[in-house]
Amino acid sequence: MSPIPQADAALSVRDLRKTYDGGVEALKGISLDVAPGDFFALLGPNGAGKSTLIGIISSLVNKTSGEVRLFGTDLHASRDAAMRLIGLVPQELNFNFFEKPFDILVNYAGFYGIPRTEATVRAEEELRRAQLWDKATTMSRTLSGGMKRRLMIARAMMTRPRLLILDEPTAGVDIEIRRGMWQTLKEINAAGTTIILTTHYLEEAESLCRNLAIIDRGIIVEQGPMRLLLSKLDVEGFIFDIDGTLPATLPPIEGTTLVATDDHTLDLDMPRAMDLNRVFATLDGAGIRVRSMRTKSNRLEELFVRMTGPNAASQQEKTA
């Protein structure tokens, strides 16, 4: 992906490095650009460097070297100005559970010098958008896990940030609540706020984000438009549910990997360009009748495993 001019990027990172005491090198000279208005996924396994990168961008962690700019503002040279541009939703719930949601938002705005009259207007707007207005004067400790997550997003939006950073915002909530939060985030992004999302729910990233970067062992192993990166995948997988019981020996199908996961289920990996009818014909010739089929995993999960798994080096070459 071609670099965005630093003056035009919502986030521009150049050769960023971080070495902790003891010599642990968390970031090894990464460069990254996020365009204004983008919904951007930052993905990687635990320990890859995501939290360190977010910590540096949000000025909670000191860099070792490199450059970070937010909408053209140098984070190191103009920290206060840069910090006024971003909102951070951390993974941990870090508000006072014995305060009411309305008071949490108004008091948070006060820390940033927003007049109380304006803060009260914004608090109502954000609580309504988060579908929490009916809980505005309820003790926060009584809120459900999903409501607390939505409250965190509402609080971050009180300063009207141009860049919203979300670190695992839907961790631990059920799928129904998660999808409701997706809609809220889409509305925030559609209104012009740039969003950077970290998540372990890969279907979440594929559903929401237009661009992504995958970080592993302190380096960016892949980045670019979501659709372009997913189109590079040359293998697809299917699960076949079989009528009756599978034979002891499966028929060979050149170019594929066919495995029985139990007496009634087949797991198939095949080249994307291969005709699936050839597979059905071979199975039918061996007396194996397919009752139903489904895709094995989402495409982003496949890309993620390729780029960060045990064979990541060879996988990266295939997707280059």
Secondary structure per residue as TSV (DSSP state, phi and psi in degrees):
chain	resnum	aa	ss	phi	psi
A	1	M	-	360.0	128.5
A	2	S	-	-67.8	138.7
A	3	P	-	-61.0	142.8
A	4	I	-	-86.5	136.9
A	5	P	-	-50.3	133.6
A	6	Q	T	-56.8	-34.5
A	7	A	T	-68.4	-20.8
A	8	D	T	-99.5	-16.3
A	9	A	-	-80.4	143.0
A	10	A	S	-67.0	-41.6
A	11	L	E	-135.5	129.2
A	12	S	E	-130.5	118.8
A	13	V	E	-115.6	131.2
A	14	R	E	-129.3	120.8
A	15	D	E	46.6	48.8
A	16	L	E	-80.5	128.6
A	17	R	E	-129.8	144.5
A	18	K	E	-143.6	120.4
A	19	T	E	-119.1	120.9
A	20	Y	-	-82.8	164.6
A	21	D	T	-56.2	134.9
A	22	G	T	101.4	-5.7
A	23	G	S	88.9	6.8
A	24	V	-	-73.2	118.2
A	25	E	E	-95.0	100.1
A	26	A	E	-80.5	-36.5
A	27	L	E	-126.5	133.0
A	28	K	E	-119.1	51.4
A	29	G	E	83.5	51.2
A	30	I	E	-87.6	149.4
A	31	S	E	-128.7	140.7
A	32	L	E	-157.9	141.4
A	33	D	E	-130.0	138.5
A	34	V	E	-126.6	124.9
A	35	A	-	-78.6	150.4
A	36	P	T	-57.6	136.0
A	37	G	T	84.0	-1.2
A	38	D	-	-76.0	158.4
A	39	F	E	-116.4	104.3
A	40	F	E	-115.4	132.3
A	41	A	E	-100.2	130.4
A	42	L	E	-111.9	108.4
A	43	L	E	-115.7	156.5
A	44	G	-	166.7	155.7
A	45	P	-	-69.7	168.9
A	46	N	T	-58.2	135.5
A	47	G	T	83.4	7.4
A	48	A	S	-76.8	-24.7
A	49	G	S	121.8	1.5
A	50	K	H	-60.7	-48.8
A	51	S	H	-64.9	-36.5
A	52	T	H	-63.9	-44.6
A	53	L	H	-61.2	-46.8
A	54	I	H	-63.8	-39.2
A	55	G	H	-60.7	-39.7
A	56	I	H	-69.5	-45.7
A	57	I	H	-60.1	-37.9
A	58	S	T	-91.1	9.2
A	59	S	T	66.1	24.3
A	60	L	S	-94.8	-16.9
A	61	V	S	-128.8	136.8
A	62	N	-	-84.1	134.3
A	63	K	-	-74.8	160.1
A	64	T	S	-87.9	-43.6
A	65	S	E	-161.8	171.4
A	66	G	E	107.1	-174.9
A	67	E	E	-135.5	139.8
A	68	V	E	-130.2	126.1
A	69	R	E	-124.6	138.5
A	70	L	E	-116.4	112.0
A	71	F	T	50.5	42.2
A	72	G	T	85.3	-8.4
A	73	T	E	-90.4	124.2
A	74	D	E	-70.9	121.2
A	75	L	T	-63.5	-38.1
A	76	H	T	-73.9	-41.6
A	77	A	T	-80.6	-30.1
A	78	S	S	-134.6	63.7
A	79	R	H	-58.4	-49.1
A	80	D	H	-62.1	-42.4
A	81	A	H	-65.4	-40.6
A	82	A	H	-66.3	-41.1
A	83	M	H	-67.3	-24.2
A	84	R	T	-71.7	-10.9
A	85	L	T	-91.8	-13.1
A	86	I	E	-121.8	155.5
A	87	G	E	-125.0	139.4
A	88	L	E	-121.0	129.0
A	89	V	E	-112.4	98.3
A	90	P	-	-74.0	166.6
A	91	Q	S	-68.4	-35.2
A	92	E	S	-84.0	142.7
A	93	L	-	-74.9	117.3
A	94	N	-	-129.0	35.2
A	95	F	S	-109.5	168.4
A	96	N	-	-78.4	111.8
A	97	F	T	-65.5	-13.1
A	98	F	T	-101.9	13.6
A	99	E	S	-105.8	159.4
A	100	K	-	-86.1	147.2
A	101	P	H	-50.7	-43.1
A	102	F	H	-60.9	-44.0
A	103	D	H	-68.4	-36.1
A	104	I	H	-59.3	-44.1
A	105	L	H	-70.7	-43.9
A	106	V	H	-64.9	-43.8
A	107	N	H	-66.0	-36.9
A	108	Y	H	-62.8	-43.9
A	109	A	H	-60.9	-35.5
A	110	G	H	-62.6	-33.1
A	111	F	H	-62.3	-23.7
A	112	Y	T	-103.0	14.3
A	113	G	T	77.6	17.1
A	114	I	-	-81.8	124.7
A	115	P	-	-56.1	147.1
A	116	R	H	-61.0	-37.5
A	117	T	H	-61.7	-40.8
A	118	E	H	-71.0	-38.2
A	119	A	H	-62.5	-38.3
A	120	T	H	-67.2	-36.0
A	121	V	H	-65.8	-46.5
A	122	R	H	-64.1	-39.1
A	123	A	H	-60.2	-43.4
A	124	E	H	-64.1	-43.2
A	125	E	H	-58.8	-46.9
A	126	E	H	-72.4	-36.4
A	127	L	H	-68.2	-35.3
A	128	R	H	-67.4	-43.1
A	129	R	H	-63.8	-34.7
A	130	A	T	-83.1	2.7
A	131	Q	T	58.1	43.3
A	132	L	-	-125.2	8.5
A	133	W	G	-61.7	-34.1
A	134	D	G	-72.4	-8.6
A	135	K	G	-109.5	12.5
A	136	A	T	-57.4	-35.0
A	137	T	T	-112.4	19.4
A	138	T	S	-91.2	144.8
A	139	M	-	-60.8	129.6
A	140	S	G	-61.8	-27.9
A	141	R	G	-66.1	-16.9
A	142	T	G	-88.4	-6.7
A	143	L	S	-71.3	152.1
A	144	S	-	-71.7	168.7
A	145	G	H	-59.4	-41.9
A	146	G	H	-65.6	-38.2
A	147	M	H	-65.6	-39.0
A	148	K	H	-63.9	-38.5
A	149	R	H	-64.0	-42.4
A	150	R	H	-66.7	-34.5
A	151	L	H	-63.6	-37.2
A	152	M	H	-62.3	-41.2
A	153	I	H	-67.6	-43.2
A	154	A	H	-60.2	-40.9
A	155	R	H	-63.1	-44.6
A	156	A	H	-62.6	-31.5
A	157	M	G	-79.9	-6.2
A	158	M	G	-63.3	-27.8
A	159	T	G	-90.8	4.8
A	160	R	-	53.4	55.6
A	161	P	-	-66.7	147.3
A	162	R	S	-81.8	-24.8
A	163	L	E	-127.6	123.5
A	164	L	E	-110.5	123.5
A	165	I	E	-108.2	124.1
A	166	L	E	-118.3	115.5
A	167	D	E	-103.2	101.3
A	168	E	S	52.4	55.7
A	169	P	T	-68.2	-21.9
A	170	T	T	-109.6	16.8
A	171	A	T	-61.1	128.1
A	172	G	T	83.1	5.2
A	173	V	-	-106.5	154.0
A	174	D	-	-75.7	168.2
A	175	I	H	-63.3	-35.6
A	176	E	H	-65.0	-45.4
A	177	I	H	-67.0	-38.8
A	178	R	H	-59.8	-44.4
A	179	R	H	-67.1	-33.2
A	180	G	H	-64.6	-38.4
A	181	M	H	-68.3	-34.9
A	182	W	H	-57.3	-43.5
A	183	Q	H	-63.3	-41.2
A	184	T	H	-61.2	-43.7
A	185	L	H	-66.9	-36.7
A	186	K	H	-62.5	-39.9
A	187	E	H	-66.1	-41.1
A	188	I	H	-62.8	-43.9
A	189	N	H	-66.7	-42.0
A	190	A	H	-63.1	-26.2
A	191	A	T	-80.1	-3.1
A	192	G	T	116.8	-6.3
A	193	T	-	-79.3	128.1
A	194	T	E	-73.7	137.6
A	195	I	E	-126.0	133.0
A	196	I	E	-113.8	124.5
A	197	L	E	-119.3	129.1
A	198	T	E	-107.8	138.1
A	199	T	-	-159.7	150.9
A	200	H	S	-97.4	-5.6
A	201	Y	-	-88.8	96.3
A	202	L	H	-67.8	-29.1
A	203	E	H	-66.0	-26.8
A	204	E	H	-66.3	-47.0
A	205	A	H	-64.1	-42.4
A	206	E	H	-66.3	-33.4
A	207	S	H	-75.1	-36.2
A	208	L	H	-98.9	-35.3
A	209	C	-	-99.2	145.3
A	210	R	S	-95.4	-29.0
A	211	N	E	-134.0	159.3
A	212	L	E	-152.1	161.0
A	213	A	E	-134.7	139.5
A	214	I	E	-110.2	123.4
A	215	I	E	-111.0	137.0
A	216	D	E	-149.7	129.7
A	217	R	T	53.4	37.3
A	218	G	T	83.5	7.4
A	219	I	E	-130.4	155.8
A	220	I	E	-83.3	115.2
A	221	V	E	-93.7	-17.2
A	222	E	E	-163.9	142.9
A	223	Q	E	-157.7	153.0
A	224	G	E	150.8	-172.9
A	225	P	E	-63.2	139.0
A	226	M	H	-55.4	-49.9
A	227	R	H	-63.9	-39.0
A	228	L	H	-66.0	-44.0
A	229	L	H	-66.6	-40.2
A	230	L	H	-68.5	-30.2
A	231	S	H	-69.3	-16.6
A	232	K	T	-75.4	-16.6
A	233	L	-	-66.1	127.5
A	234	D	-	-107.0	5.8
A	235	V	E	-129.9	141.6
A	236	E	E	-130.9	154.5
A	237	G	E	-123.5	148.5
A	238	F	E	-136.6	154.0
A	239	I	E	-113.9	126.1
A	240	F	E	-107.7	128.4
A	241	D	E	-94.9	128.6
A	242	I	E	-108.1	139.4
A	243	D	E	-73.6	133.4
A	244	G	S	77.2	-156.9
A	245	T	-	-111.1	139.2
A	246	L	-	-69.4	148.7
A	247	P	-	-71.5	164.3
A	248	A	S	-64.7	-32.8
A	249	T	S	-119.0	129.4
A	250	L	-	-89.8	147.9
A	251	P	-	-70.1	139.0
A	252	P	-	-72.8	138.8
A	253	I	-	-128.4	108.2
A	254	E	T	-56.6	133.4
A	255	G	T	87.3	-1.2
A	256	T	-	-120.6	165.6
A	257	T	E	-118.6	115.3
A	258	L	E	-120.9	121.4
A	259	V	E	-134.1	138.4
A	260	A	E	-86.6	120.6
A	261	T	E	-88.6	-21.7
A	262	D	E	-160.1	-169.8
A	263	D	T	-69.3	-12.1
A	264	H	T	-129.3	9.3
A	265	T	E	-137.1	135.0
A	266	L	E	-116.0	142.4
A	267	D	E	-112.1	121.2
A	268	L	E	-122.9	130.3
A	269	D	E	-115.3	131.8
A	270	M	E	-146.5	154.2
A	271	P	E	-60.5	140.8
A	272	R	T	-61.0	-30.5
A	273	A	T	-80.9	-7.9
A	274	M	S	-76.2	145.0
A	275	D	-	-77.5	118.8
A	276	L	H	-64.3	-26.0
A	277	N	H	-61.3	-30.0
A	278	R	H	-64.1	-37.9
A	279	V	H	-65.6	-46.8
A	280	F	H	-60.7	-40.8
A	281	A	H	-63.9	-40.9
A	282	T	H	-66.2	-44.6
A	283	L	H	-63.7	-42.9
A	284	D	H	-62.3	-39.4
A	285	G	H	-64.5	-24.5
A	286	A	T	-94.0	8.6
A	287	G	T	79.0	18.3
A	288	I	-	-102.0	118.6
A	289	R	E	-103.8	122.3
A	290	V	E	-85.6	119.9
A	291	R	E	-84.4	-41.3
A	292	S	E	-157.6	163.8
A	293	M	E	-144.8	156.9
A	294	R	E	-151.8	156.0
A	295	T	E	-67.9	147.2
A	296	K	S	-77.7	-37.7
A	297	S	S	-158.2	163.7
A	298	N	-	-72.1	156.0
A	299	R	H	-67.0	-34.7
A	300	L	H	-66.1	-36.9
A	301	E	H	-60.2	-41.2
A	302	E	H	-63.1	-45.1
A	303	L	H	-63.1	-43.0
A	304	F	H	-60.6	-46.4
A	305	V	H	-63.5	-39.1
A	306	R	H	-62.0	-42.6
A	307	M	H	-83.4	-18.4
A	308	T	H	-124.6	-4.2
A	309	G	S	-77.6	-174.1
A	310	P	T	-57.5	-31.0
A	311	N	T	-104.9	36.7
A	312	A	H	-60.2	-37.0
A	313	A	H	-62.8	-47.4
A	314	S	H	-70.2	-34.0
A	315	Q	H	-65.2	-38.4
A	316	Q	H	-64.6	-36.7
A	317	E	H	-62.8	-38.9
A	318	K	H	-67.1	-32.4
A	319	T	H	-94.2	-0.2
A	320	A	-	-74.6	360.0
